[in-house]
Amino acid sequence: MRLGESGQFEPIACDLQDFDSVKEAAAAIRAGEVSSRDYLEAMLARIDRLDDTLNLVVTRDDEAARRVIARLQ
């Protein structure tokens, strides 16, 4: 979410292809170009899309990740 000109929070779409690295994504989050919540949701969606093929994720707790993000915002 980003604070819009009206003073209300507006959702920000997060396209993971906008970032070449996690470092670049972190910089975008710090700059307010994307919210940490939107980035997390994009990463979770990416895992959903790819993990059946790659089988890399052993343990996953989406709700715990969302709680951490909520505390940090």
N, C-alpha and C positions, 0 to 999 in steps of 0.2 A: 504494500500500500504506500501511496505517496500523498503528501498533503498538497491538494490542488489549489488553484488560484481562489476558489470559493471558500477555502478554509476547511473543506471536507476531504476526508481520505478517499482516494481513488485507487482502484486495483491497477496493478502493472502487470502486463503479460511478460513472461520470462521465456525467451527462446534460448535454450542452452547453446545453440550454434552461434550465438552472439559472443561467446567466450572461448578463447583458445586455451585457457588454463583456469584452474581454481583460483590462482592468484589474481587473474583478471576479473573473475566473478566477484571475489572478495572486495576488490577495488570498486566495482560497480555498486555493490551493496553499501559500502561505506559512503559513496558519493550520492546515494539515494536514487540511483538510476534503476534499481530493482530492489525489491524487498527480500529480506532473508526468507520470509514465508513463501513468497512466490518461487524463489530459487529452490527451496526444499521441495515444494510440490512438483516442480519440474523434474527434479532429480528422482523423486519417488515414481513419477510417471515413466521416466526413462528406465528405471529398474524394472517396472512392470512390463515394459515393452521388450526388454532385452534379456532378462534373466532366464527365461525358459530356454533360450538358445545358449547363453554363456554359462549359466549355472554357477555364478560367482558369489551370490549372497547366501551366507550360511544362516545368520540370525538377523531378523529385521523387526523393529518395533516402531512403526510409523507414529503411533500416538505419543510415545515418549519423545520422539524427535520434535513433534509438534508442540508438546509442552515446553521443551527447552526453548524453542523459537519464541513462544508466547511470553516466557519469562524475560527473554532478552530484548524484546521490543518495547 
